Amino acid sequence: MAVTVRIPTQLRELAGGAAEVSVDGSSVSEVLKQLEVQHPGFGERLFDDQGQLRRFVNVFVADEDIRFLQGLDTAVEPNQTVSIVPAVAGGA
């Protein structure tokens, strides 16, 4: 079941410059693993040594933050969009 993954500008070089890619998966975990299979390099950028999302990586399914859903186990329906959004920090 295909879903669309939105790739942030900082990671697009891993996807050949694409802003969106289509991958199969029924959970966020499956989708991100398939993203790594299709476009090697994503895994090390998204996950820490314990296999958890890095703290500065936010993932949304249909505009809902997975941290407030079921985390990596969050279900993904066909044709939904999974967005990878790096945290933004700054200040004066």
N, C-alpha and C positions, 0 to 999 in steps of 0.2 A: 504494500500500500504506500503510494508515494506521497510525500509531504515536501513542502518548499522550505528550505533553510536560507534565511537571510544572513549574508556574510558581512561583517563590518569592514570598513575600508582597510583597517590595519591588518586584516587576515586575508584579503582578497588575492594576494599573490599565491597563496596556497591552493586557491581554487581557479587558477589560471586567469585571474582578474574578474571573475564573475561576481556580481552582487547577490545572486541567488542561485542555488543549485537544488536539484530534485534528488531525494534519497528515500529509501524504504525504511520503515520502522513503525512499531506500534506504541513505543514509549520514547521519551526523550533520550534515555540511555541508548536504546537501539539506534535511534536516528543519529546521535553523535558518534557512535561506533562505526556506523556505515559511512558517515562523512569522512572519518579517518581512513577507512578502506579505500574509498573513491579518491580522496585527496590527502595523501600522507602528510603529516606535519600538524594536523589539527589537534590530535590527541595530546601532544606535549604542550601545546599552547593553552588548551582548555582545562586539562586535568593535572592535579598534583601527584606526588609519588604514591599517595594512598588511594588514588582513583576517584577522588572527589573533585568537583569543580573548583577551580582556583577562586579565591575570594573576590577577585576583581572581575570575574566573568559572570554576567547576568544572562539568564536564558528565559525567554518568554514563549508561551504557547498561546496563540490567538490573543496576544496582548496581556496575558496573565503571567506574572512572575512565578516560576516553578517553585521558588522558595516558600510560597504561600499555598502551594498545591501539594503534590506528592514528590517533590524534588525530581531526581532523575527517573523515578518510577512513574511520573506523570504520563497518562495516556495521551496518545496523539492520534487523531482521526485522519482518514484519507483527505487529502487536499488542504489540511490545515497548514499554517505557517509557524515555523519555529525560528525565533530571532535570537541571534547571539549579539549581546550588547555589552561592550566593555564598560567598566565603571569609569566615571569621569570625576577627576579630582582637581582641585586648584584653589586659588584664592590669592588674596593680596597680602 
